[in-house]
């Protein structure tokens, strides 16, 4: 229902295209864009059940259109998009690819109030051809796991289903873009469009292991939509529009200024010179100049002043501002903390981390001012792999950090290491789940306030 309503809205926009046009600016044009496209999630129903999501791919778009000269244009648009839609319902032993070819008739309105820049919006309706390639079976997964007790999709798709079919349907799209006029005929064009299409029906076969016999099955792909963002050029055929130049009579200066000059208005007259004012000639005690010494300000009586700690002067030492407490340096504040913790993160199944050297340098910078009483290193892993392997990997990660600290000059006797494997997860996950925040070494540094003698 949502697709039908939006398609109706696109058709209404096409019908609203004005038929009156200015022959001066009208003309044909050709457009070409290339960019990226991706399908939204779509649902399979019938003998193949589940949802898929597109992973994005390069997509071309071509268009031929006609400018009516009154901000409106009509365009025939073709776009091709191929996506690996990957596993169905995120289940192993499934895969799917989906390809579409669309032909849309777009009604586009250009906003021409921004100089060479020309934003535009539009809507279109047309047809979409979809090609589906999908497989599903209940064999053991590629990772060597045991076959599932139930089929990966549903009972109708067991032991193996294969779909390689095409279908066509109604399509619609909404678009917004920005053009820049490089010349009168050539425009740089970048636009985004959201395309939806009607549900599509596909047929396939269900096979039996050890037999060449097959049976027909069917599925329907629902809620299909896609996003496209591309850039390219639009070329308008024909000569550039001729702009009529209207000559205007030269204005006549008809206002006379004080000096006899003729101008167009009083604001253009030169400033009339004023007589020079008399200058004061008597200097007062404070440096001011006056015409009469009696006009000098009264000279105040001398006042005894006192200098405060901050350089200000007051008449009473009780008026001096309170002297603030001394400000501790960042290093002095760090030494006052009993413990400082840092975390080093690791790539999947790696005992070393590219972060180790920079993090260790932070520790050495602190140890230049503060005494490092002890360093405790605890390694961790995520839940991918065997428990015993992960325990050893966490211990190797902690040992690698200790090795780097000792190399940089920290005494080995103040460093302790241990490994927790996958038993202390920072982010709780199920077994065999990759989680970057769980692959780490936690570094705890005990600080004292005196630099050691070693």
Steps between C-alpha positions, in 0.01 A plus 500: 500500500788740583653446155166556325441831682849631421471386138172692476675807640770473233236468225323809634829693482541398135145611417567837667782579251403825325443475126564868428866567424731774389653416164801716587635262775349168386721217375611138522778380728696182578609401852746239632575420867696236685495433873403251764173320561371271773177310561308537825403183679244288312290200610456158335170315549376168365734201467804721578450706818715769662638848453814631325694827492709643215873566538526780239670508160598729214196609296467698171206724407418653159229746407364688201265788559339818378514841672179697459656834592276576801706312765337168407653214307393148408759219502520131406735342754666158494695354796671162548587364843654169609525409868631205695210468745699236691349251743125454539388575857875508588500118483795287383473287184299778327595765244322743267575755228248748359530711184257764373461702181259794525346735245326803655329811365594789732343841548768739635477858628815721502551789743683774302544768770857402598717618210695215342381260774168331423335275762213283378243245614293248309294184490470219251304187413576211267600136485765286675645168385638288786730194477541276806771243566451330839598167659421335832573152640527319831851357445778562760623860494833599342653548845482125564204512734243225539193507277206679656221288641254710297535645147657845475178655359198276542389146434404577140863591414682177596747358429595752223316782321618698198342813349622655174205697362388846384184706545381851412280745685398859556762736644509855636766734629557831678813701429687812609813643345733792442631629167780746423512674160857458374400657165168598345466143367698284748381444860665299777218289650488315836181343629349254749196287430291257701330232286225260600342221299211258512535146639665249263432127456779251428495126433773248577571134561541282807749215463566178688853391593614206287222545242454708187126534566376853582169659584376853437486753783414872513578805713394863504739793569319778689574855624780555245658844494839650421717811551725653231752786521687595184682782326567581136415752229195627310543638147236722339482491120457811288634854518514687830190713575516851359442768762338820375696814594284806563685831469418769753555875453794646690392681818551876518659675799254773614600593859738795566735475797639785717809513277297513175561135410201319337416157642201263508414553868617696808677196645757517216612855587845548648508596868495875551817614684459631855708776668793374707408498875724687744755276677557502882851619589533454880621163640356389837672283766333186358611572141164631377493818286261790576446861390509638860709360791198542728335226295760241609369227731590522868820312572433236768707471816765226490377165634723234657464167316612144567599232246312167531634151416336515155655838405189709570516812723260584783481761775458232768667156503169351618363584152746263326331196339544167675802311371385173339637161592780374274380322183609140464641388167329223301783264599461588872126433475564163331742394774227565756286225346559158649415311180482584128340258254540466125365251244676371187274350229594224253406384153333162470731205593807730537737483804645844416319835464606810301385704803758342736798729428302827534327382820832386648652840420215659704603281796867600462403870482319458833796312652731796422325691782329233712633182656343192339442270797355212295346419160229231471422367149187286441430358150154422360346356179157482338299174476617387153703177520567233761512600868850357549632683192348830620659453845844465340436793263406730793821403684712565188342845464588593860854359454546707183416822688744407781773435245449847350504668845824325597654597163414864571667490846232401756645245750368150441449438873224766531293346213252214549300328221200270481241385244123473541426351156131543418384482865474874570326665204470880488202460261301179577448296180404149396768245414699548175415873470767750393496806727785754477447635855561151648844463330713705742771525765408698812798693642483613865785723624562571871665843539708656780606865523882453488702417190683165556880479491527229235 
